[in-house]
Amino acid sequence: MKQVRNTTAKSHIHELLTQQKNAMSQQDIQTLSEGVCDRVTIYRVLDRLLEEGVIHRTIGIDGIARFAPCSKCDANHSHHHNHVHFNCEKCQEVTCLENVVPDFKLPRKYTMKEVNFTVSGVCAKCN
């Protein structure tokens, strides 16, 4: 079993992600970190948190990767992220919509590993 290292930067970034309602980009994290860690450290920590299964990544309509904490994953890092991400065209925030489940059927002999649904439009806050 791989050892999980806990560093100041990792704890700080994980705490930032769990405090936010919306998915955050690396730049968002760097801005809110106020010098606690640099860009390279943030990327390394995000990769580690993804590998450990405590966060997930989504790509917004602007092509920017954003990160959010896992909410329904189990202790074995079995991910359950087949939910919709909503990307607001006005405020650019990306929100995980946990209670909206995409429904689709794949052709025979195709096996799904991961789904990333991003819906764009105007969020409730900007409407």
C-alpha positions in Angstrom: 0.0 0.0 0.0 1.3 3.4 -1.0 2.1 5.8 1.9 0.1 9.0 2.0 2.3 12.0 2.8 0.8 15.0 4.4 2.7 18.3 3.9 1.8 21.8 4.8 1.1 22.7 1.2 -1.0 19.6 0.6 -3.1 20.2 3.8 -3.5 23.9 2.8 -4.7 23.1 -0.8 -7.0 20.3 0.3 -8.6 22.7 2.9 -9.0 25.4 0.3 -10.8 23.0 -2.1 -13.1 21.7 0.6 -14.1 25.2 1.7 -15.2 26.3 -1.7 -18.6 25.6 -3.3 -17.2 25.6 -6.8 -14.4 23.8 -8.6 -11.1 25.7 -8.5 -8.4 26.2 -11.1 -4.7 26.1 -10.3 -4.7 29.9 -10.6 -7.6 30.2 -8.2 -5.7 28.1 -5.7 -2.5 30.1 -6.2 -4.3 33.4 -5.6 -6.0 32.2 -2.5 -2.8 30.6 -1.2 -1.2 34.0 -0.7 2.4 32.7 -1.1 2.0 29.5 0.9 3.2 27.5 -2.1 4.3 28.2 -5.7 2.7 27.1 -9.0 4.8 24.0 -9.4 4.1 22.8 -5.8 0.4 23.4 -6.4 0.4 21.2 -9.6 2.4 18.4 -7.7 -0.1 18.5 -4.8 -3.1 18.4 -7.1 -1.6 15.4 -8.9 -1.0 13.7 -5.6 -4.6 14.5 -4.3 -6.0 13.1 -7.6 -3.9 9.9 -7.3 -5.0 9.5 -3.7 -8.6 9.8 -4.8 -9.6 12.7 -2.6 -10.3 15.2 -5.4 -11.5 15.0 -9.0 -10.8 17.1 -12.1 -13.1 18.6 -14.7 -12.3 20.7 -17.8 -14.3 23.9 -18.2 -15.6 25.3 -21.5 -12.6 27.6 -21.5 -10.3 24.5 -21.5 -9.0 25.2 -17.9 -8.7 22.2 -15.5 -10.6 22.8 -12.3 -10.5 20.6 -9.1 -13.1 19.8 -6.5 -13.2 17.4 -3.5 -14.7 14.0 -3.8 -17.9 13.7 -2.0 -19.3 10.2 -2.7 -16.1 8.2 -3.1 -15.4 5.3 -0.8 -12.3 4.4 1.2 -11.0 2.3 -1.6 -10.9 5.3 -3.9 -13.7 4.0 -6.0 -14.8 7.2 -7.7 -18.4 8.1 -8.3 -18.1 11.3 -10.4 -20.6 10.6 -13.0 -22.4 13.8 -12.3 -22.8 17.0 -14.3 -20.5 20.0 -14.0 -22.2 23.3 -14.7 -20.0 26.1 -16.2 -21.5 29.5 -16.0 -20.8 31.7 -19.1 -21.1 34.9 -17.1 -19.1 34.3 -13.8 -17.1 31.4 -15.2 -17.7 29.3 -12.0 -17.8 25.5 -12.4 -20.2 23.8 -10.0 -20.6 20.0 -9.4 -24.3 19.2 -9.7 -24.4 16.0 -7.6 -28.2 15.4 -7.9 -28.2 15.6 -11.7 -27.2 12.2 -13.2 -26.4 12.0 -16.9 -28.2 9.2 -18.7 -26.8 7.6 -21.9 -26.1 4.3 -23.5 -22.8 3.2 -25.1 -22.6 0.9 -28.1 -22.0 -2.8 -27.5 -18.5 -3.8 -26.5 -17.7 -0.3 -25.2 -16.7 -0.1 -21.5 -17.1 3.2 -19.6 -14.3 4.2 -17.3 -15.0 7.8 -16.5 -17.6 10.4 -17.6 -17.1 14.1 -17.7 -20.2 16.1 -18.5 -20.0 19.8 -18.6 -23.1 21.9 -19.3 -22.7 25.5 -20.0 -25.2 28.3 -19.5 -26.1 30.9 -16.9 -26.1 29.8 -13.2 -28.8 30.7 -10.7 -26.6 33.4 -9.1 -26.2 35.2 -12.5 -29.7 34.8 -13.7 
